[in-house]
């Protein structure tokens, strides 16, 4: 399958993402999905993004692909946030050749506080000036944090920018290994909360219903949404469908209503 600029989903002869692929080869699954992460990098490359936000650095795999997309665009910055208990990723980013493209932000509790600080830094005369072209959310996986984070990210996302949620089907009840802080959060939840696909609820009840997003694509595991903008979204939407098909998630598409 070909993409703009001669990119291929899988072409060992000329693969602009080869360094990222080699760097992340040792990362554990399912903590890192190299197929979908590559798709994210390709999308960043295709859209010409220069400023990317990631909520949930984890083991750093998706950061390598996202930052590689920026490098192929000629430069930019990936701001990736996670708790200060997350794995160290600086060496991984260096091995992928993207350490200079990446700003690592660590928080003691939640990235929502760091998002507030970004909004504060970008506010003039009580108006927030959007900073990011693309945002990938794969962090807290709960309604409280990521539901609030969505509204904060919306303020920081430029018109025409895209937002992607991962793990729409994830639940606390089915996760086999929770970090101690997440286990404590789960302990305080009701059985209903632990068994609920909270990120799917964030996407269906907050993102899809938000009047500020004009294109929504929902798949079994991922949700994509574009903040309303003047640009035509036809080519980007088609690319999303093609990337999800390669990822094996196309069969799970949920039709969007009212032209969305």
RODO-2510 file (C-alpha; in nm, 4 decimals, decimal comma):
residues 260
     n   res          X          Y          Z
     1     x     0,0000     0,0000     0,0000
     2     x     0,1509     0,3332    -0,1019
     3     x     0,1266     0,6679     0,0685
     4     x     0,2206     1,0258    -0,0207
     5     x     0,5900     1,0870    -0,0564
     6     x     0,6534     0,7312    -0,1690
     7     x     0,6065     0,5820     0,1762
     8     x     0,5072     0,2210     0,2093
     9     x     0,3479     0,0454     0,5013
    10     x     0,6095    -0,2257     0,4726
    11     x     0,9084    -0,1854     0,2390
    12     x     1,2468    -0,2951     0,3725
    13     x     1,4234    -0,1478     0,0686
    14     x     1,3400     0,2150     0,1476
    15     x     1,1871     0,2491     0,4917
    16     x     1,2084     0,5960     0,6483
    17     x     1,0969     0,4442     0,9790
    18     x     1,3722     0,1787     0,9889
    19     x     1,5567     0,3320     1,2865
    20     x     1,2363     0,3514     1,4894
    21     x     1,1477    -0,0074     1,4048
    22     x     1,4910    -0,1328     1,5097
    23     x     1,4883     0,0701     1,8299
    24     x     1,1507    -0,0608     1,9501
    25     x     1,2019    -0,4233     1,8444
    26     x     1,2706    -0,5353     2,2034
    27     x     0,9717    -0,3618     2,3638
    28     x     0,7093    -0,5902     2,5194
    29     x     0,3640    -0,6395     2,3743
    30     x     0,0864    -0,5482     2,4328
    31     x     0,2502    -0,2455     2,5957
    32     x     0,3710    -0,1477     2,2477
    33     x     0,1874    -0,2107     1,9219
    34     x     0,4422    -0,1542     1,6412
    35     x     0,1836    -0,1771     1,3622
    36     x    -0,0473     0,0928     1,4974
    37     x     0,2439     0,3050     1,6194
    38     x     0,3900     0,3000     1,2696
    39     x     0,0490     0,4102     1,1398
    40     x     0,0570     0,7073     1,3771
    41     x     0,4020     0,8055     1,2531
    42     x     0,2877     0,7778     0,8926
    43     x    -0,0158     0,9932     0,9641
    44     x     0,1998     1,2614     1,1269
    45     x     0,4262     1,2481     0,8229
    46     x     0,1369     1,2723     0,5783
    47     x    -0,0337     1,5666     0,7505
    48     x     0,2874     1,7681     0,7830
    49     x     0,2476     1,8075     1,1584
    50     x     0,5175     2,0006     1,3430
    51     x     0,3871     1,9990     1,7006
    52     x     0,2643     1,6693     1,8483
    53     x     0,1368     1,5868     2,1977
    54     x     0,1354     1,2390     2,3507
    55     x    -0,0398     1,1629     2,6793
    56     x     0,1009     0,8385     2,8144
    57     x     0,4639     0,7819     2,7186
    58     x     0,4721     0,4285     2,8572
    59     x     0,7770     0,2392     2,7295
    60     x     0,8380     0,5065     2,4644
    61     x     0,7544     0,3005     2,1567
    62     x     0,4886     0,5237     2,0045
    63     x     0,7032     0,8274     2,0852
    64     x     0,9746     0,6909     1,8551
    65     x     0,7338     0,6571     1,5638
    66     x     0,5627     0,9925     1,6217
    67     x     0,8930     1,1792     1,6479
    68     x     1,0235     1,0034     1,3366
    69     x     0,7210     1,1369     1,1498
    70     x     0,8197     1,4852     1,2652
    71     x     1,1795     1,4365     1,1535
    72     x     1,0592     1,3314     0,8086
    73     x     0,8592     1,6544     0,7974
    74     x     1,1777     1,8526     0,8478
    75     x     1,1509     1,9167     1,2200
    76     x     0,9180     1,9831     1,5077
    77     x     0,8647     1,8766     1,8672
    78     x     0,6945     1,5807     2,0293
    79     x     0,5837     1,6623     2,3840
    80     x     0,5236     1,3326     2,5634
    81     x     0,3823     1,3168     2,9168
    82     x     0,3597     1,0473     3,1808
    83     x     0,3943     0,9948     3,5538
    84     x     0,7404     1,0079     3,7069
    85     x     0,7129     0,6334     3,7787
    86     x     0,7008     0,5505     3,4054
    87     x     0,9988     0,3694     3,2458
    88     x     1,2993     0,5756     3,1389
    89     x     1,2862     0,6349     2,7627
    90     x     1,5725     0,8754     2,6862
    91     x     1,8088     0,6022     2,5650
    92     x     1,5379     0,4477     2,3471
    93     x     1,4706     0,7840     2,1836
    94     x     1,8430     0,8311     2,1214
    95     x     1,8672     0,4908     1,9577
    96     x     1,5751     0,5843     1,7307
    97     x     1,7530     0,9078     1,6398
    98     x     1,4763     1,1325     1,7723
    99     x     1,5900     1,2426     2,1173
   100     x     1,6439     1,5972     1,9911
   101     x     1,2856     1,6063     1,8634
   102     x     1,1293     1,5009     2,1934
   103     x     1,0375     1,6870     2,5110
   104     x     0,9755     1,4454     2,7980
   105     x     0,7449     1,5731     3,0721
   106     x     0,7030     1,3770     3,3945
   107     x     0,4326     1,4437     3,6528
   108     x     0,3901     1,3300     4,0106
   109     x     0,0172     1,2543     3,9712
   110     x    -0,1556     1,3404     3,6423
   111     x    -0,0851     1,5023     3,3076
   112     x    -0,3973     1,7156     3,3482
   113     x    -0,1959     1,9531     3,5661
   114     x     0,0741     1,9841     3,2998
   115     x    -0,1968     2,0513     3,0404
   116     x    -0,3222     2,3341     3,2608
   117     x     0,0289     2,4780     3,2614
   118     x     0,0450     2,4577     2,8816
   119     x    -0,2898     2,6362     2,8556
   120     x    -0,1628     2,8983     3,0974
   121     x     0,1575     2,9487     2,8945
   122     x    -0,0412     2,9825     2,5719
   123     x    -0,3081     3,2190     2,7053
   124     x    -0,3186     3,5854     2,6095
   125     x    -0,6051     3,8150     2,7037
   126     x    -0,7991     3,5186     2,8431
   127     x    -0,7784     3,3278     2,5146
   128     x    -0,5758     3,0084     2,4654
   129     x    -0,3697     3,0022     2,1458
   130     x    -0,3643     2,6418     2,0154
   131     x    -0,0221     2,4804     1,9948
   132     x    -0,0544     2,1231     1,8648
   133     x    -0,1320     1,9692     1,5258
   134     x    -0,1856     1,6159     1,6553
   135     x    -0,2490     1,4473     1,9896
   136     x    -0,2318     1,0792     2,0839
   137     x    -0,3915     0,9756     2,4144
   138     x    -0,2870     0,6400     2,5591
   139     x    -0,2428     0,7141     2,9266
   140     x    -0,4690     0,6949     3,2293
   141     x    -0,7480     0,4958     3,0616
   142     x    -1,0152     0,6261     3,2962
   143     x    -1,3117     0,8601     3,2720
   144     x    -1,1938     1,1048     3,5381
   145     x    -0,8498     1,1789     3,3944
   146     x    -0,8950     1,1315     3,0210
   147     x    -1,2449     1,2779     3,0089
   148     x    -1,1059     1,5991     3,1590
   149     x    -0,7889     1,5731     2,9473
   150     x    -0,9998     1,5724     2,6307
   151     x    -1,1434     1,9163     2,7077
   152     x    -0,7982     2,0489     2,7938
   153     x    -0,6466     1,9081     2,4749
   154     x    -0,9276     2,0596     2,2676
   155     x    -0,8107     2,4035     2,3801
   156     x    -0,4530     2,3236     2,2767
   157     x    -0,5357     2,1604     1,9412
   158     x    -0,5165     2,3764     1,6316
   159     x    -0,8132     2,3929     1,3904
   160     x    -0,7828     2,0984     1,1542
   161     x    -0,5681     1,9087     1,4060
   162     x    -0,6355     1,5451     1,4874
   163     x    -0,6890     1,3668     1,8175
   164     x    -0,6532     0,9888     1,8596
   165     x    -0,7616     0,7752     2,1553
   166     x    -0,6150     0,4271     2,1940
   167     x    -0,7585     0,1251     2,3781
   168     x    -1,1303     0,1937     2,3465
   169     x    -1,1965    -0,1604     2,4722
   170     x    -0,9634    -0,1497     2,7754
   171     x    -1,1014    -0,2125     3,1257
   172     x    -0,9481    -0,2277     3,4719
   173     x    -1,1173    -0,5624     3,5298
   174     x    -0,9477    -0,7332     3,2348
   175     x    -0,6018    -0,5793     3,2720
   176     x    -0,3607    -0,8476     3,3913
   177     x    -0,0931    -0,6156     3,5310
   178     x    -0,1731    -0,2792     3,6847
   179     x     0,0931    -0,0439     3,8165
   180     x     0,0633     0,0060     4,1948
   181     x    -0,0882     0,3535     4,1581
   182     x    -0,3424     0,2231     3,9050
   183     x    -0,4245    -0,0723     4,1290
   184     x    -0,5022     0,1728     4,4073
   185     x    -0,7293     0,3721     4,1738
   186     x    -0,9064     0,0498     4,0745
   187     x    -0,9487    -0,0498     4,4399
   188     x    -1,1571     0,2638     4,4976
   189     x    -1,3801     0,1975     4,1969
   190     x    -1,7146     0,0240     4,1979
   191     x    -1,7428    -0,3099     4,0130
   192     x    -1,9307    -0,1249     3,7388
   193     x    -1,6445     0,1220     3,6932
   194     x    -1,3835    -0,1530     3,6840
   195     x    -1,5731    -0,3431     3,4144
   196     x    -1,6639    -0,0391     3,2027
   197     x    -1,4740     0,0507     2,8870
   198     x    -1,4126     0,4010     3,0143
   199     x    -1,2156     0,5317     2,7164
   200     x    -1,4903     0,4203     2,4815
   201     x    -1,7324     0,6207     2,6943
   202     x    -1,5017     0,9232     2,6774
   203     x    -1,4936     0,8942     2,3002
   204     x    -1,8649     0,8260     2,2461
   205     x    -2,0113     1,0631     2,5060
   206     x    -1,7593     1,3490     2,4952
   207     x    -1,5633     1,3452     2,1684
   208     x    -1,8364     1,2360     1,9251
   209     x    -2,0869     1,4757     2,0787
   210     x    -1,8527     1,7756     2,0875
   211     x    -1,9622     2,0456     1,8382
   212     x    -1,6019     2,1521     1,7810
   213     x    -1,5046     1,8338     1,5939
   214     x    -1,6190     1,7924     1,2345
   215     x    -1,4816     1,4480     1,1442
   216     x    -1,5007     1,1394     1,3669
   217     x    -1,3783     0,7899     1,2806
   218     x    -1,4364     0,5190     1,5398
   219     x    -1,2909     0,1698     1,5172
   220     x    -1,2863    -0,1274     1,7521
   221     x    -0,9709    -0,0174     1,9374
   222     x    -0,9075     0,3415     1,8241
   223     x    -1,0994     0,6649     1,7901
   224     x    -0,9941     0,9517     1,5603
   225     x    -1,1420     1,3021     1,5613
   226     x    -1,0565     1,6228     1,3779
   227     x    -1,1028     1,9643     1,5316
   228     x    -1,3108     2,1711     1,2940
   229     x    -1,1003     2,3525     1,0376
   230     x    -1,1194     2,5053     0,6900
   231     x    -0,9133     2,2348     0,5186
   232     x    -1,0755     1,9515     0,3281
   233     x    -1,0411     1,6284     0,5267
   234     x    -1,1150     1,3773     0,2497
   235     x    -0,7577     1,2596     0,1941
   236     x    -0,6816     1,2407     0,5675
   237     x    -0,9973     1,0409     0,6363
   238     x    -0,9152     0,8011     0,3537
   239     x    -0,5641     0,7577     0,4903
   240     x    -0,7012     0,6776     0,8359
   241     x    -0,9220     0,4051     0,6908
   242     x    -0,6274     0,2610     0,4959
   243     x    -0,3994     0,2645     0,7996
   244     x    -0,6626     0,0993     1,0170
   245     x    -0,7151    -0,1659     0,7486
   246     x    -0,3438    -0,2473     0,7594
   247     x    -0,3705    -0,2563     1,1370
   248     x    -0,6542    -0,5088     1,1085
   249     x    -0,9123    -0,2855     1,2749
   250     x    -1,1190    -0,1838     0,9730
   251     x    -1,3823    -0,4481     1,0422
   252     x    -1,4597    -0,2765     1,3685
   253     x    -1,5547     0,0604     1,2220
   254     x    -1,8598     0,2192     1,3796
   255     x    -2,0462     0,4384     1,1289
   256     x    -2,0550     0,8044     1,2186
   257     x    -2,3755     1,0013     1,1861
   258     x    -2,4563     1,3382     1,0266
   259     x    -2,1652     1,3214     0,7829
   260     x    -1,9151     1,2687     1,0587
***
